[in-house]
Amino acid sequence: MSKDSSSPKGQLLTRTLAMPADTNANGDIFGGWIMSQLDLAGGILAKEISGGRIVTVSVSSITFEKPVKVGDVVCCYGECTKIGRTSMSIDLELWVKPVRDGVVGERFEVCRATFNYVAIDANGRPRPVKTEGHSHIA
């Protein structure tokens, strides 16, 4: 996945706990739940960058490498890799820290994705992203 598999790229955007209600028939966390966590994290960063409302317009790529288990602490990291006139591309990584039977395991990466967002105005139309002074671009 990442070149240095022991450390996430970007800033920590969200942390949550994988719960039993989010599992599939195998007892692993649904891929759709993981995607929603990535979208929430990416949306936070895109909103901060654009200074207002945003919408998700596409997912350029997503790769699931390992399952997420109930009880895992799920952490989403992200960095903006591109800002266009109205759009932003956010690279995201999902890492977990297993906590089972009182033992905290080593964190590891389970998924990575690129989500694309567009800044919108009050009428839902694309608006320019203010690019001055941004230190968010990797």
C-alpha positions as CSV (number, residue, x, y, z in Angstrom):
1,M,0.0,0.0,0.0
2,S,2.0,3.0,1.2
3,K,5.8,3.2,0.7
4,D,6.3,3.4,4.5
5,S,3.7,1.0,5.8
6,S,4.2,2.0,9.4
7,S,3.0,5.6,9.1
8,P,-0.1,7.1,7.6
9,K,0.2,10.0,5.0
10,G,-1.6,13.2,5.7
11,Q,-3.4,14.5,8.8
12,L,-5.7,12.6,11.1
13,L,-9.2,13.6,10.1
14,T,-11.5,11.2,12.0
15,R,-11.4,8.4,14.6
16,T,-14.3,6.0,15.4
17,L,-15.0,2.5,16.6
18,A,-16.1,-0.4,14.3
19,M,-19.4,-1.7,15.8
20,P,-21.3,-5.0,15.4
21,A,-24.2,-3.2,13.5
22,D,-21.7,-2.4,10.7
23,T,-20.8,-6.0,9.9
24,N,-21.5,-8.3,6.9
25,A,-22.5,-12.0,7.1
26,N,-18.9,-12.9,7.7
27,G,-18.6,-10.7,10.7
28,D,-16.3,-8.2,9.0
29,I,-17.1,-4.5,8.7
30,F,-19.0,-3.7,5.4
31,G,-16.9,-2.1,2.7
32,G,-19.7,0.5,2.3
33,W,-19.3,1.5,5.9
34,I,-15.6,2.0,5.3
35,M,-16.3,4.1,2.2
36,S,-18.7,6.3,4.2
37,Q,-16.0,6.8,6.9
38,L,-13.5,7.8,4.1
39,D,-16.1,10.2,2.6
40,L,-16.8,11.8,5.9
41,A,-13.1,12.4,6.5
42,G,-12.4,13.7,3.0
43,G,-15.5,15.9,3.2
44,I,-14.2,17.5,6.4
45,L,-10.8,18.4,4.7
46,A,-12.5,19.6,1.5
47,K,-14.9,21.8,3.5
48,E,-12.0,23.3,5.4
49,I,-10.0,23.9,2.2
50,S,-12.9,25.4,0.3
51,G,-14.3,27.4,3.2
52,G,-17.9,26.2,2.7
53,R,-20.3,23.7,1.2
54,I,-18.9,20.8,-0.8
55,V,-20.3,17.7,-2.6
56,T,-18.7,14.4,-3.4
57,V,-18.6,14.0,-7.1
58,S,-16.5,10.8,-7.6
59,V,-14.2,8.2,-6.2
60,S,-11.2,7.9,-8.5
61,S,-9.9,4.8,-6.8
62,I,-10.4,2.6,-3.8
63,T,-8.5,-0.4,-2.6
64,F,-9.4,-2.7,0.2
65,E,-6.4,-4.6,1.5
66,K,-7.4,-6.1,4.8
67,P,-10.7,-6.6,6.7
68,V,-11.8,-4.4,9.6
69,K,-13.0,-6.2,12.7
70,V,-15.6,-5.3,15.3
71,G,-13.9,-3.3,18.1
72,D,-11.1,-1.9,15.9
73,V,-10.3,1.7,16.3
74,V,-10.7,3.2,12.8
75,C,-8.6,6.2,11.9
76,C,-8.9,8.1,8.6
77,Y,-6.0,10.2,7.4
78,G,-6.0,12.5,4.3
79,E,-4.2,15.0,2.2
80,C,-5.3,17.2,-0.6
81,T,-3.3,16.4,-3.8
82,K,-5.0,18.7,-6.2
83,I,-7.1,21.9,-6.2
84,G,-8.8,22.9,-9.4
85,R,-11.0,26.0,-10.0
86,T,-14.0,24.4,-8.2
87,S,-12.7,20.9,-7.3
88,M,-10.4,19.2,-4.9
89,S,-8.9,15.7,-4.9
90,I,-8.2,14.2,-1.5
91,D,-6.1,11.1,-1.0
92,L,-7.3,9.1,2.0
93,E,-6.0,6.2,4.0
94,L,-7.9,4.1,6.6
95,W,-5.8,2.6,9.4
96,V,-7.0,0.5,12.2
97,K,-5.6,-0.2,15.7
98,P,-7.0,-3.6,16.9
99,V,-8.1,-3.7,20.5
100,R,-9.0,-7.2,21.6
101,D,-9.2,-8.8,25.0
102,G,-7.5,-5.9,26.7
103,V,-4.5,-5.9,24.2
104,V,-3.8,-3.0,21.9
105,G,-2.2,-4.2,18.7
106,E,0.0,-2.4,16.2
107,R,-1.9,-0.1,13.8
108,F,-2.0,-1.1,10.1
109,E,-3.4,0.3,6.9
110,V,-6.5,-1.5,5.5
111,C,-7.8,0.8,2.7
112,R,-6.8,3.7,0.5
113,A,-8.8,5.9,-1.8
114,T,-9.0,9.1,-3.8
115,F,-12.2,11.1,-3.4
116,N,-13.1,14.2,-5.5
117,Y,-15.2,17.1,-4.2
118,V,-16.6,20.2,-5.7
119,A,-17.2,23.4,-3.8
120,I,-20.8,24.6,-4.2
121,D,-22.7,27.8,-3.4
122,A,-26.1,28.2,-1.6
123,N,-27.9,27.2,-4.8
124,G,-25.9,24.0,-5.3
125,R,-23.8,25.4,-8.2
126,P,-20.1,25.0,-8.4
127,R,-18.1,28.0,-6.9
128,P,-14.4,28.8,-7.0
129,V,-12.2,27.3,-4.4
130,K,-10.2,30.0,-2.7
131,T,-6.6,28.9,-3.2
132,E,-4.6,31.7,-1.6
133,G,-2.8,30.7,1.5
134,H,-3.5,27.0,1.3
135,S,-1.0,24.7,3.0
136,H,-3.3,21.7,2.5
137,I,-1.9,20.6,-0.8
138,A,0.6,17.7,-0.5
